[in-house]
Amino acid sequence: MSEYKITYLSLGAGIQSTALLIMSNQGHPKVPRADVAIFADTGDEPPWVYENVERLKDWSDIPVEVVTAGCLSDDVIARHDGTKSRFAAIPAFTEGEDGKATILRRQCTREYKIAPIHKKVRKLLGYEPRQRIPAKSALCLLGISAEENARMRPSRDRWIVNSFPLFDARITRDDCYPIIRDAGLPVPGKSSCLYCPFHNNAFWRELKEKHPEQWERSCQLDEAFRDMSQSGVKQPVFLHRSLKPLREAPIGDDYPELFDPFSFRSECMGICGT
């Protein structure tokens, strides 16, 4: 019997968390059996992520639940238009004191990913908002693979214990591909918001060429973010690390990749992009 009242899997619906859900379903010795897998929808996931969530709902014996705190991009644009006060910063780029691109702090993961998942787990445990939950009541399974140990973080909430079964089983991201294929499922695309500043140029090119509607939405959000003076940011803000509007950003093959998202590992804790 588990010492926890509930074991849940934080599902990003990307490669690692999909493999983790498969292993949890199949009874892998290093992966606890989850009671539920929970996907937090920001309202701005790529089409392939939503397709994968629906596939996993049909395939998995473990229930897959979808929760949301609303549409992040709608909230950002509404605040920019002055019609809404709610705002959660994304890790966009601005010019630092040294004249180089620097990244802003991130609130979107906690408010649009972690918070709605915790709200759902709290409800499954039978606790009301602000009601105290005993320590170590819930075990959270996170899809951080063996080569990504720098992303591992303990939970900020004492009633939740984070665990990293892929790391414990020495499963790398590359190892996840055959796990998914052997289960008879297609390998999913990357899981992250369409407009996440952590995207590399290859992602932006593919979005522009193959998903024009989503590209246009990302460009609109980039424009809405430009002036964040109300949030204390003095310089213009951009989604692309070149500090140019996304519509004009150098996303071609010959443009060097100037930004490594894993150089900001403290910003990337295994909730998004897995």
Order of alpha helices (4+ residues) and beta strands (2+ residues): beta-alpha-beta-alpha-beta-alpha-beta-beta-alpha-beta-beta-alpha-alpha-alpha-alpha-beta
